[in-house]
Amino acid sequence: MTAAGGDALRTRLREALLAPEHAAGLTASGSTRAAVLVPLRERDGRLDVVLTRRRSDMRRHAGEIAFPGGRADPEDPSLTATALREAEEEIGLPAGNVEVLGALPPVGTMVTGYAVYPVVGWIEHPGEWQLSPREVDAVLELDLAAVRDGYERKRLVRRGIPFLTDAYVVDEHLIWGATARMLGELFDRVSDVVPTLAARG
């Protein structure tokens, strides 16, 4: 992807997304506000999305794939600041390497009671990911088109209870829950305006 192509793509993404200030004024079920960063980057002519795999010994959401993020601190001036701070803490992505493009509507988490606000950013790779040893097991850089093409309705079992849910499967990676709902919203907004999503590669 050329520099001009990257600029045009970022412009079209901005037009398809909500302004972060507008998204911050929306409500979702959940009593605790949190924010995540949805990092996008160009690599080898394709558009990648960056996610994390949580450690398997975490008390909540162990081993699940999620965007870097967490609950808002009282010191955070905005939910965008929360997302950027958490991304730096979890994967070593400096805020200066992120160009905020916009936001998605908040998503509520039923089990943990969070209202999660996704902030979409165009990133420059920091060179080497610095994983939080307490939270993150791995950083996943996945072809966004491959993620979209991996959509399926999947039957899962959690705590002995089976349920049917939207999911995305890429190779051995299973993305479901709030993260899958955020990806679904992203695809609803950008699939028609981003030509690189029309096919893989």
N, CA and C atoms as a LAMMPS dump frame, in Angstrom:
ITEM: TIMESTEP
0
ITEM: NUMBER OF ATOMS
603
ITEM: BOX BOUNDS ff ff ff
-5.0000000000000000e+02 5.0000000000000000e+02
-5.0000000000000000e+02 5.0000000000000000e+02
-5.0000000000000000e+02 5.0000000000000000e+02
ITEM: ATOMS id mol type element x y z
1 1 1 N 0.853 -1.192 0
2 1 2 C 0 0 0
3 1 3 C 0.89 1.244 0
4 2 1 N 0.677 2.161 -0.933
5 2 2 C 1.481 3.37 -1.004
6 2 3 C 1.109 4.322 0.118
7 3 1 N 1.974 5.339 0.345
8 3 2 C 1.68 6.338 1.374
9 3 3 C 0.367 7.05 1.07
10 4 1 N 0.165 7.38 -0.225
11 4 2 C -1.08 8.046 -0.618
12 4 3 C -2.274 7.134 -0.382
13 5 1 N -2.087 5.842 -0.687
14 5 2 C -3.167 4.892 -0.448
15 5 3 C -3.492 4.767 1.021
16 6 1 N -2.444 4.789 1.868
17 6 2 C -2.664 4.725 3.301
18 6 3 C -3.394 5.947 3.819
19 7 1 N -3.042 7.126 3.297
20 7 2 C -3.727 8.36 3.701
21 7 3 C -5.192 8.312 3.313
22 8 1 N -5.477 7.85 2.096
23 8 2 C -6.862 7.773 1.636
24 8 3 C -7.658 6.78 2.471
25 9 1 N -7.017 5.668 2.821
26 9 2 C -7.691 4.66 3.625
27 9 3 C -8.027 5.215 5.005
28 10 1 N -7.086 5.91 5.626
29 10 2 C -7.342 6.484 6.947
30 10 3 C -8.465 7.516 6.883
31 11 1 N -8.506 8.297 5.809
32 11 2 C -9.579 9.275 5.654
33 11 3 C -10.93 8.59 5.554
34 12 1 N -11.009 7.518 4.795
35 12 2 C -12.281 6.81 4.628
36 12 3 C -12.697 6.122 5.928
37 13 1 N -11.727 5.631 6.683
38 13 2 C -12.039 5.035 7.976
39 13 3 C -12.618 6.093 8.919
40 14 1 N -11.991 7.27 8.956
41 14 2 C -12.498 8.348 9.821
42 14 3 C -13.952 8.672 9.486
43 15 1 N -14.248 8.725 8.197
44 15 2 C -15.604 9.077 7.773
45 15 3 C -16.623 8.013 8.183
46 16 1 N -16.181 6.767 8.319
47 16 2 C -17.102 5.681 8.647
48 16 3 C -17.303 5.504 10.148
49 17 1 N -16.429 6.116 10.945
50 17 2 C -16.458 5.919 12.391
51 17 3 C -17.128 7.086 13.103
52 18 1 N -17.466 6.866 14.354
53 18 2 C -17.999 7.936 15.203
54 18 3 C -16.859 8.798 15.725
55 19 1 N -17.156 10.052 16.014
56 19 2 C -16.198 10.883 16.734
57 19 3 C -16.082 10.338 18.157
58 20 1 N -14.876 10.24 18.702
59 20 2 C -14.728 9.692 20.055
60 20 3 C -15.58 10.423 21.094
61 21 1 N -15.706 11.739 20.949
62 21 2 C -16.499 12.503 21.912
63 21 3 C -17.977 12.126 21.83
64 22 1 N -18.439 11.859 20.62
65 22 2 C -19.827 11.437 20.449
66 22 3 C -20.045 10.046 21.047
67 23 1 N -19.131 9.126 20.752
68 23 2 C -19.259 7.769 21.276
69 23 3 C -19.237 7.764 22.799
70 24 1 N -18.434 8.642 23.401
71 24 2 C -18.324 8.695 24.857
72 24 3 C -19.64 9.11 25.51
73 25 1 N -20.507 9.771 24.745
74 25 2 C -21.792 10.2 25.279
75 25 3 C -22.884 9.159 25.14
76 26 1 N -22.583 8.031 24.473
77 26 2 C -23.563 6.963 24.313
78 26 3 C -23.538 6.041 25.53
79 27 1 N -24.602 5.304 25.719
80 27 2 C -24.68 4.416 26.882
81 27 3 C -24.741 2.957 26.449
82 28 1 N -24.292 2.095 27.343
83 28 2 C -24.384 0.644 27.164
84 28 3 C -24.606 0.041 28.534
85 29 1 N -25.164 -1.158 28.571
86 29 2 C -25.379 -1.807 29.859
87 29 3 C -24.037 -2.054 30.53
88 30 1 N -23.99 -1.811 31.816
89 30 2 C -22.746 -1.977 32.56
90 30 3 C -22.503 -0.765 33.433
91 31 1 N -22.154 -1.004 34.677
92 31 2 C -21.994 0.097 35.626
93 31 3 C -20.578 0.648 35.679
94 32 1 N -19.624 -0.051 35.091
95 32 2 C -18.23 0.368 35.125
96 32 3 C -17.768 0.703 33.715
97 33 1 N -17.25 1.912 33.54
98 33 2 C -16.772 2.312 32.211
99 33 3 C -15.365 1.794 31.965
100 34 1 N -15.158 1.317 30.747
101 34 2 C -13.843 0.845 30.313
102 34 3 C -13.663 1.237 28.859
103 35 1 N -12.435 1.16 28.384
104 35 2 C -12.154 1.485 26.984
105 35 3 C -11.101 0.535 26.446
106 36 1 N -11.199 0.245 25.164
107 36 2 C -10.199 -0.578 24.487
108 36 3 C -9.722 0.153 23.246
109 37 1 N -8.519 -0.183 22.821
110 37 2 C -8.002 0.323 21.561
111 37 3 C -8.156 -0.753 20.505
112 38 1 N -8.707 -0.376 19.359
113 38 2 C -8.809 -1.264 18.199
114 38 3 C -7.699 -0.836 17.239
115 39 1 N -6.517 -1.454 17.345
116 39 2 C -5.367 -0.984 16.554
117 39 3 C -5.37 -1.578 15.148
118 40 1 N -5.27 -0.716 14.153
119 40 2 C -5.175 -1.136 12.759
120 40 3 C -3.824 -0.703 12.223
121 41 1 N -3.232 -1.535 11.377
122 41 2 C -1.954 -1.157 10.765
123 41 3 C -1.83 -1.792 9.393
124 42 1 N -1.08 -1.118 8.539
125 42 2 C -0.808 -1.648 7.203
126 42 3 C 0.445 -2.502 7.264
127 43 1 N 0.366 -3.699 6.67
128 43 2 C 1.528 -4.57 6.616
129 43 3 C 1.483 -5.384 5.338
130 44 1 N 2.528 -5.266 4.557
131 44 2 C 2.64 -6.045 3.31
132 44 3 C 1.422 -5.861 2.412
133 45 1 N 0.913 -4.633 2.345
134 45 2 C -0.199 -4.334 1.464
135 45 3 C -1.557 -4.752 1.973
136 46 1 N -1.64 -5.201 3.217
137 46 2 C -2.919 -5.608 3.77
138 46 3 C -3.184 -4.823 5.047
139 47 1 N -4.428 -4.895 5.512
140 47 2 C -4.823 -4.201 6.731
141 47 3 C -4.924 -5.217 7.854
142 48 1 N -4.116 -5.033 8.888
143 48 2 C -4.11 -5.933 10.036
144 48 3 C -4.823 -5.296 11.222
145 49 1 N -5.376 -6.138 12.08
146 49 2 C -5.914 -5.703 13.364
147 49 3 C -5.087 -6.396 14.45
148 50 1 N -4.81 -5.663 15.508
149 50 2 C -3.958 -6.178 16.58
150 50 3 C -4.822 -6.498 17.798
151 51 1 N -4.697 -7.718 18.287
152 51 2 C -5.432 -8.166 19.467
153 51 3 C -4.463 -8.811 20.451
154 52 1 N -4.955 -9.079 21.644
155 52 2 C -4.15 -9.769 22.638
156 52 3 C -4.829 -11.072 23.032
157 53 1 N -4.027 -12.025 23.465
158 53 2 C -4.571 -13.217 24.102
159 53 3 C -4.226 -13.139 25.588
160 54 1 N -5.264 -13.169 26.408
161 54 2 C -5.075 -13.034 27.843
162 54 3 C -4.453 -14.29 28.439
163 55 1 N -3.734 -14.101 29.518
164 55 2 C -3.1 -15.24 30.182
165 55 3 C -4.147 -16.259 30.637
166 56 1 N -3.773 -17.507 30.626
167 56 2 C -4.717 -18.578 30.961
168 56 3 C -5.01 -18.658 32.452
169 57 1 N -4.215 -17.967 33.281
170 57 2 C -4.442 -18.014 34.722
171 57 3 C -5.15 -16.765 35.246
172 58 1 N -5.698 -15.952 34.331
173 58 2 C -6.43 -14.767 34.754
174 58 3 C -7.726 -15.172 35.451
175 59 1 N -8.152 -14.362 36.423
176 59 2 C -9.378 -14.676 37.151
177 59 3 C -10.594 -14.509 36.255
178 60 1 N -10.561 -13.524 35.344
179 60 2 C -11.676 -13.282 34.437
180 60 3 C -11.189 -13.322 32.99
181 61 1 N -12.01 -13.905 32.131
182 61 2 C -11.726 -13.961 30.687
183 61 3 C -10.379 -14.62 30.385
184 62 1 N -10.034 -15.635 31.168
185 62 2 C -8.75 -16.32 30.992
186 62 3 C -8.637 -16.909 29.597
187 63 1 N -7.504 -16.659 28.942
188 63 2 C -7.21 -17.238 27.646
189 63 3 C -7.988 -16.661 26.478
190 64 1 N -8.833 -15.676 26.737
191 64 2 C -9.655 -15.131 25.656
192 64 3 C -8.876 -14.105 24.833
193 65 1 N -9.342 -13.893 23.609
194 65 2 C -8.738 -12.904 22.715
195 65 3 C -9.52 -11.611 22.827
196 66 1 N -8.793 -10.515 23.014
197 66 2 C -9.44 -9.232 23.258
198 66 3 C -8.564 -8.106 22.735
199 67 1 N -9.159 -6.932 22.638
200 67 2 C -8.374 -5.741 22.345
201 67 3 C -7.699 -5.262 23.624
202 68 1 N -6.537 -4.609 23.509
203 68 2 C -5.916 -4.063 24.716
204 68 3 C -6.814 -2.977 25.319
205 69 1 N -6.992 -3.042 26.634
206 69 2 C -7.856 -2.05 27.264
207 69 3 C -8.157 -2.419 28.693
208 70 1 N -8.963 -1.59 29.331
209 70 2 C -9.314 -1.832 30.719
210 70 3 C -10.197 -0.73 31.254
211 71 1 N -10.452 -0.772 32.543
212 71 2 C -11.368 0.184 33.156
213 71 3 C -10.771 1.585 33.197
214 72 1 N -11.65 2.575 33.142
215 72 2 C -11.221 3.972 33.19
216 72 3 C -10.781 4.328 34.606
217 73 1 N -9.667 5.02 34.713
218 73 2 C -9.197 5.542 35.988
219 73 3 C -9.716 6.962 36.179
220 74 1 N -9.927 7.394 37.421
221 74 2 C -10.386 8.767 37.656
222 74 3 C -9.431 9.809 37.074
223 75 1 N -8.149 9.447 36.95
224 75 2 C -7.161 10.412 36.437
225 75 3 C -7.191 10.53 34.917
226 76 1 N -7.849 9.596 34.23
227 76 2 C -7.889 9.648 32.768
228 76 3 C -8.759 10.823 32.317
229 77 1 N -8.236 11.704 31.475
230 77 2 C -9.039 12.841 31.03
231 77 3 C -10.174 12.464 30.084
232 78 1 N -10.103 11.293 29.461
233 78 2 C -11.139 10.86 28.52
234 78 3 C -11.05 9.355 28.352
235 79 1 N -12.073 8.783 27.726
236 79 2 C -12.035 7.354 27.429
237 79 3 C -10.975 7.037 26.372
238 80 1 N -10.72 7.974 25.48
239 80 2 C -9.621 7.779 24.524
240 80 3 C -8.302 7.66 25.265
241 81 1 N -8.107 8.505 26.274
242 81 2 C -6.893 8.433 27.081
243 81 3 C -6.791 7.101 27.802
244 82 1 N -7.934 6.585 28.262
245 82 2 C -7.945 5.263 28.899
246 82 3 C -7.454 4.196 27.936
247 83 1 N -8 4.194 26.725
248 83 2 C -7.616 3.188 25.732
249 83 3 C -6.126 3.266 25.404
250 84 1 N -5.615 4.473 25.237
251 84 2 C -4.197 4.643 24.904
252 84 3 C -3.307 4.228 26.07
253 85 1 N -3.69 4.589 27.276
254 85 2 C -2.903 4.207 28.45
255 85 3 C -2.849 2.693 28.601
256 86 1 N -4.003 2.055 28.468
257 86 2 C -4.054 0.611 28.628
258 86 3 C -3.254 -0.114 27.541
259 87 1 N -3.299 0.398 26.315
260 87 2 C -2.535 -0.227 25.231
261 87 3 C -1.035 -0.148 25.513
262 88 1 N -0.61 0.969 26.076
263 88 2 C 0.82 1.08 26.409
264 88 3 C 1.18 0.15 27.559
265 89 1 N 0.308 0.048 28.543
266 89 2 C 0.58 -0.823 29.687
267 89 3 C 0.562 -2.298 29.296
268 90 1 N -0.342 -2.684 28.413
269 90 2 C -0.518 -4.11 28.104
270 90 3 C 0.424 -4.621 27.028
271 91 1 N 0.689 -3.812 25.992
272 91 2 C 1.512 -4.322 24.877
273 91 3 C 2.67 -3.396 24.513
274 92 1 N 2.889 -2.345 25.304
275 92 2 C 4.018 -1.46 25.049
276 92 3 C 3.862 -0.585 23.832
277 93 1 N 2.627 -0.241 23.474
278 93 2 C 2.377 0.621 22.314
279 93 3 C 2.316 2.068 22.783
280 94 1 N 3.323 2.884 22.467
281 94 2 C 3.308 4.273 22.925
282 94 3 C 2.143 5.048 22.311
283 95 1 N 1.558 5.934 23.11
284 95 2 C 0.447 6.743 22.605
285 95 3 C 0.864 7.556 21.389
286 96 1 N 2.116 7.955 21.322
287 96 2 C 2.604 8.727 20.188
288 96 3 C 2.644 7.943 18.894
289 97 1 N 2.516 6.623 18.971
290 97 2 C 2.495 5.772 17.775
291 97 3 C 1.077 5.491 17.287
292 98 1 N 0.096 6.163 17.891
293 98 2 C -1.306 5.905 17.557
294 98 3 C -1.947 7.167 16.998
295 99 1 N -2.526 7.055 15.831
296 99 2 C -3.347 8.133 15.259
297 99 3 C -4.812 7.73 15.452
298 100 1 N -5.497 8.424 16.345
299 100 2 C -6.891 8.087 16.626
300 100 3 C -7.75 8.447 15.42
301 101 1 N -8.462 7.449 14.883
302 101 2 C -9.306 7.654 13.708
303 101 3 C -10.764 7.906 14.076
304 102 1 N -11.197 7.35 15.196
305 102 2 C -12.597 7.487 15.581
306 102 3 C -12.946 6.454 16.627
307 103 1 N -14.218 6.144 16.727
308 103 2 C -14.682 5.223 17.758
309 103 3 C -15.875 4.427 17.263
310 104 1 N -16.2 3.389 18.023
311 104 2 C -17.383 2.571 17.791
312 104 3 C -18.337 2.738 18.97
313 105 1 N -19.61 2.401 18.804
314 105 2 C -20.533 2.481 19.931
315 105 3 C -20.087 1.565 21.067
316 106 1 N -20.385 1.929 22.297
317 106 2 C -19.986 1.089 23.432
318 106 3 C -20.721 -0.243 23.442
319 107 1 N -20.085 -1.216 24.053
320 107 2 C -20.62 -2.571 24.159
321 107 3 C -20.673 -2.944 25.633
322 108 1 N -21.782 -3.51 26.072
323 108 2 C -21.898 -3.961 27.448
324 108 3 C -21.461 -5.403 27.599
325 109 1 N -20.813 -5.719 28.719
326 109 2 C -20.436 -7.096 29.018
327 109 3 C -21.377 -7.616 30.096
328 110 1 N -22.016 -8.727 29.804
329 110 2 C -23.069 -9.218 30.691
330 110 3 C -22.519 -9.783 31.995
331 111 1 N -21.402 -10.495 31.914
332 111 2 C -20.892 -11.174 33.107
333 111 3 C -20.174 -10.211 34.04
334 112 1 N -19.309 -9.349 33.476
335 112 2 C -18.482 -8.49 34.318
336 112 3 C -19.07 -7.105 34.547
337 113 1 N -20.13 -6.744 33.823
338 113 2 C -20.794 -5.474 34.083
339 113 3 C -20.043 -4.244 33.63
340 114 1 N -19.284 -4.36 32.534
341 114 2 C -18.559 -3.212 31.991
342 114 3 C -19.309 -2.619 30.797
343 115 1 N -19.24 -1.309 30.663
344 115 2 C -19.613 -0.618 29.436
345 115 3 C -18.301 -0.265 28.742
346 116 1 N -18.007 -0.941 27.638
347 116 2 C -16.692 -0.846 27
348 116 3 C -16.78 0.046 25.763
349 117 1 N -15.907 1.04 25.706
350 117 2 C -15.882 2.016 24.621
351 117 3 C -14.674 1.75 23.723
352 118 1 N -14.91 1.286 22.476
353 118 2 C -13.802 0.989 21.567
354 118 3 C -13.333 2.248 20.829
355 119 1 N -12.044 2.5 20.894
356 119 2 C -11.398 3.603 20.18
357 119 3 C -10.556 2.999 19.067
358 120 1 N -10.767 3.429 17.84
359 120 2 C -10.057 2.865 16.686
360 120 3 C -8.855 3.736 16.359
361 121 1 N -7.682 3.112 16.266
362 121 2 C -6.468 3.866 15.984
363 121 3 C -5.631 3.23 14.89
364 122 1 N -5.001 4.075 14.106
365 122 2 C -4.027 3.634 13.099
366 122 3 C -2.667 3.678 13.777
367 123 1 N -1.937 2.568 13.748
368 123 2 C -0.731 2.514 14.561
369 123 3 C 0.522 2.329 13.712
370 124 1 N 1.617 2.801 14.279
371 124 2 C 2.946 2.468 13.797
372 124 3 C 3.504 1.429 14.758
373 125 1 N 4.051 0.349 14.217
374 125 2 C 4.554 -0.74 15.065
375 125 3 C 5.691 -0.207 15.941
376 126 1 N 5.666 -0.509 17.245
377 126 2 C 6.706 0.001 18.132
378 126 3 C 8.055 -0.671 17.962
379 127 1 N 8.141 -1.677 17.093
380 127 2 C 9.401 -2.378 16.89
381 127 3 C 9.4 -3.724 17.573
382 128 1 N 9.014 -3.745 18.834
383 128 2 C 8.892 -4.999 19.576
384 128 3 C 7.809 -4.819 20.62
385 129 1 N 6.857 -5.729 20.633
386 129 2 C 5.801 -5.635 21.624
387 129 3 C 6.351 -5.91 23.011
388 130 1 N 5.924 -5.135 23.972
389 130 2 C 6.307 -5.331 25.373
390 130 3 C 5.061 -5.785 26.127
391 131 1 N 4.957 -7.072 26.362
392 131 2 C 3.742 -7.646 26.944
393 131 3 C 3.725 -7.485 28.46
394 132 1 N 2.557 -7.12 28.972
395 132 2 C 2.376 -7.1 30.414
396 132 3 C 2.441 -8.533 30.929
397 133 1 N 3.396 -8.857 31.816
398 133 2 C 3.525 -10.243 32.27
399 133 3 C 2.344 -10.707 33.122
400 134 1 N 1.568 -9.762 33.651
401 134 2 C 0.431 -10.126 34.503
402 134 3 C -0.826 -10.439 33.702
403 135 1 N -0.917 -9.892 32.468
404 135 2 C -2.184 -9.964 31.752
405 135 3 C -2.126 -10.623 30.386
406 136 1 N -1.051 -10.412 29.635
407 136 2 C -1.042 -10.754 28.211
408 136 3 C -0.125 -11.933 27.928
409 137 1 N -0.668 -12.924 27.247
410 137 2 C 0.095 -14.106 26.864
411 137 3 C 0.732 -13.937 25.488
412 138 1 N 0.034 -13.233 24.574
413 138 2 C 0.549 -13.063 23.216
414 138 3 C -0.142 -11.888 22.547
415 139 1 N 0.543 -11.285 21.566
416 139 2 C -0.047 -10.281 20.69
417 139 3 C -0.322 -10.945 19.343
418 140 1 N -1.527 -10.757 18.825
419 140 2 C -1.931 -11.349 17.549
420 140 3 C -2.128 -10.238 16.522
421 141 1 N -1.446 -10.347 15.391
422 141 2 C -1.618 -9.406 14.287
423 141 3 C -2.301 -10.175 13.159
424 142 1 N -3.596 -9.953 13.001
425 142 2 C -4.403 -10.757 12.083
426 142 3 C -4.884 -9.918 10.908
427 143 1 N -4.879 -10.542 9.733
428 143 2 C -5.416 -9.921 8.525
429 143 3 C -6.903 -9.634 8.754
430 144 1 N -7.285 -8.366 8.668
431 144 2 C -8.659 -7.989 8.984
432 144 3 C -9.659 -8.655 8.043
433 145 1 N -9.286 -8.804 6.783
434 145 2 C -10.173 -9.49 5.84
435 145 3 C -10.342 -10.954 6.211
436 146 1 N -9.263 -11.589 6.688
437 146 2 C -9.355 -12.989 7.106
438 146 3 C -10.24 -13.122 8.338
439 147 1 N -10.163 -12.147 9.227
440 147 2 C -11.031 -12.172 10.406
441 147 3 C -12.49 -12.083 9.971
442 148 1 N -12.774 -11.134 9.091
443 148 2 C -14.157 -10.971 8.612
444 148 3 C -14.657 -12.241 7.942
445 149 1 N -13.803 -12.852 7.126
446 149 2 C -14.21 -14.063 6.412
447 149 3 C -14.372 -15.258 7.341
448 150 1 N -13.817 -15.153 8.551
449 150 2 C -13.909 -16.249 9.507
450 150 3 C -15.143 -16.199 10.384
451 151 1 N -16.107 -15.33 10.031
452 151 2 C -17.327 -15.226 10.844
453 151 3 C -18.139 -16.512 10.803
454 152 1 N -18.667 -16.895 11.953
455 152 2 C -19.624 -18.006 12.014
456 152 3 C -20.441 -17.908 13.298
457 153 1 N -21.59 -18.519 13.261
458 153 2 C -22.377 -18.697 14.481
459 153 3 C -21.88 -19.981 15.126
460 154 1 N -21.384 -19.864 16.333
461 154 2 C -20.698 -20.99 16.953
462 154 3 C -21.345 -21.346 18.287
463 155 1 N -21.453 -22.637 18.534
464 155 2 C -21.992 -23.104 19.815
465 155 3 C -20.836 -23.301 20.786
466 156 1 N -20.882 -22.576 21.892
467 156 2 C -19.853 -22.669 22.925
468 156 3 C -20.481 -23.143 24.226
469 157 1 N -19.641 -23.593 25.13
470 157 2 C -20.092 -23.997 26.465
471 157 3 C -19.236 -23.268 27.493
472 158 1 N -19.892 -22.52 28.36
473 158 2 C -19.176 -21.824 29.434
474 158 3 C -19.882 -22.127 30.74
475 159 1 N -19.094 -22.561 31.72
476 159 2 C -19.635 -22.921 33.035
477 159 3 C -20.753 -23.948 32.908
478 160 1 N -20.56 -24.861 31.951
479 160 2 C -21.516 -25.938 31.772
480 160 3 C -22.774 -25.573 31.013
481 161 1 N -22.853 -24.327 30.568
482 161 2 C -24.063 -23.864 29.882
483 161 3 C -23.758 -23.665 28.394
484 162 1 N -24.428 -24.388 27.481
485 162 2 C -24.205 -24.182 26.044
486 162 3 C -24.973 -22.957 25.547
487 163 1 N -24.382 -22.266 24.581
488 163 2 C -25.053 -21.113 23.989
489 163 3 C -24.516 -20.899 22.581
490 164 1 N -25.312 -20.219 21.772
491 164 2 C -24.959 -19.917 20.391
492 164 3 C -24.552 -18.456 20.316
493 165 1 N -23.421 -18.171 19.69
494 165 2 C -22.923 -16.801 19.689
495 165 3 C -22.219 -16.481 18.373
496 166 1 N -22.143 -15.19 18.048
497 166 2 C -21.326 -14.74 16.925
498 166 3 C -19.859 -14.935 17.275
499 167 1 N -19.087 -15.389 16.315
500 167 2 C -17.665 -15.618 16.554
501 167 3 C -16.896 -15.431 15.252
502 168 1 N -15.596 -15.242 15.408
503 168 2 C -14.684 -15.172 14.27
504 168 3 C -13.567 -16.172 14.539
505 169 1 N -13.285 -17.011 13.555
506 169 2 C -12.265 -18.036 13.701
507 169 3 C -11.206 -17.818 12.616
508 170 1 N -9.966 -17.591 13.051
509 170 2 C -8.84 -17.419 12.135
510 170 3 C -7.756 -18.383 12.579
511 171 1 N -7.454 -19.362 11.732
512 171 2 C -6.521 -20.426 12.103
513 171 3 C -7.015 -21.055 13.401
514 172 1 N -6.183 -21.056 14.441
515 172 2 C -6.606 -21.658 15.711
516 172 3 C -7.188 -20.629 16.67
517 173 1 N -7.347 -19.378 16.212
518 173 2 C -7.787 -18.298 17.091
519 173 3 C -9.306 -18.145 17.042
520 174 1 N -9.933 -18.167 18.22
521 174 2 C -11.376 -17.986 18.35
522 174 3 C -11.652 -16.66 19.044
523 175 1 N -12.397 -15.798 18.356
524 175 2 C -12.762 -14.489 18.91
525 175 3 C -14.274 -14.477 19.102
526 176 1 N -14.718 -14.198 20.322
527 176 2 C -16.153 -14.205 20.586
528 176 3 C -16.454 -13.14 21.643
529 177 1 N -17.706 -13.122 22.11
530 177 2 C -18.081 -12.2 23.181
531 177 3 C -18.068 -10.745 22.746
532 178 1 N -17.721 -9.858 23.684
533 178 2 C -17.735 -8.424 23.418
534 178 3 C -16.796 -8.048 22.281
535 179 1 N -15.648 -8.724 22.21
536 179 2 C -14.693 -8.419 21.132
537 179 3 C -15.284 -8.737 19.766
538 180 1 N -15.999 -9.853 19.657
539 180 2 C -16.653 -10.196 18.387
540 180 3 C -17.728 -9.178 18.043
541 181 1 N -18.455 -8.695 19.041
542 181 2 C -19.493 -7.689 18.768
543 181 3 C -18.859 -6.383 18.281
544 182 1 N -17.722 -6.016 18.85
545 182 2 C -17.02 -4.812 18.377
546 182 3 C -16.547 -4.994 16.94
547 183 1 N -16.006 -6.158 16.634
548 183 2 C -15.567 -6.419 15.262
549 183 3 C -16.745 -6.385 14.298
550 184 1 N -17.884 -6.93 14.708
551 184 2 C -19.065 -6.892 13.858
552 184 3 C -19.484 -5.471 13.545
553 185 1 N -19.438 -4.606 14.545
554 185 2 C -19.769 -3.191 14.33
555 185 3 C -18.754 -2.539 13.399
556 186 1 N -17.479 -2.864 13.582
557 186 2 C -16.443 -2.325 12.697
558 186 3 C -16.687 -2.751 11.261
559 187 1 N -16.972 -4.028 11.049
560 187 2 C -17.204 -4.512 9.687
561 187 3 C -18.46 -3.883 9.081
562 188 1 N -19.49 -3.683 9.876
563 188 2 C -20.699 -3.031 9.372
564 188 3 C -20.388 -1.635 8.849
565 189 1 N -19.448 -0.982 9.496
566 189 2 C -19.141 0.4 9.132
567 189 3 C -18.115 0.537 8.013
568 190 1 N -17.147 -0.381 7.947
569 190 2 C -16.039 -0.155 7.017
570 190 3 C -15.994 -1.083 5.816
571 191 1 N -16.726 -2.183 5.826
572 191 2 C -16.588 -3.131 4.716
573 191 3 C -16.939 -2.517 3.367
574 192 1 N -17.913 -1.608 3.35
575 192 2 C -18.332 -1.015 2.081
576 192 3 C -17.42 0.114 1.607
577 193 1 N -16.555 0.603 2.488
578 193 2 C -15.752 1.766 2.093
579 193 3 C -14.263 1.477 2.042
580 194 1 N -13.856 0.296 2.457
581 194 2 C -12.434 -0.034 2.441
582 194 3 C -12.19 -1.128 1.412
583 195 1 N -11.647 -0.771 0.277
584 195 2 C -11.48 -1.768 -0.79
585 195 3 C -10.574 -2.917 -0.409
586 196 1 N -9.616 -2.697 0.512
587 196 2 C -8.705 -3.766 0.887
588 196 3 C -9.423 -4.874 1.646
589 197 1 N -10.682 -4.63 2.058
590 197 2 C -11.432 -5.679 2.722
591 197 3 C -12.214 -6.54 1.74
592 198 1 N -12.175 -6.169 0.47
593 198 2 C -12.95 -6.914 -0.517
594 198 3 C -12.366 -8.302 -0.755
595 199 1 N -11.086 -8.445 -0.522
596 199 2 C -10.44 -9.755 -0.719
597 199 3 C -9.194 -9.798 0.137
598 200 1 N -8.75 -10.99 0.415
599 200 2 C -7.527 -11.123 1.193
600 200 3 C -6.323 -10.728 0.358
601 201 1 N -5.269 -10.326 1.103
602 201 2 C -4.022 -10.011 0.432
603 201 3 C -3.981 -8.569 -0.022
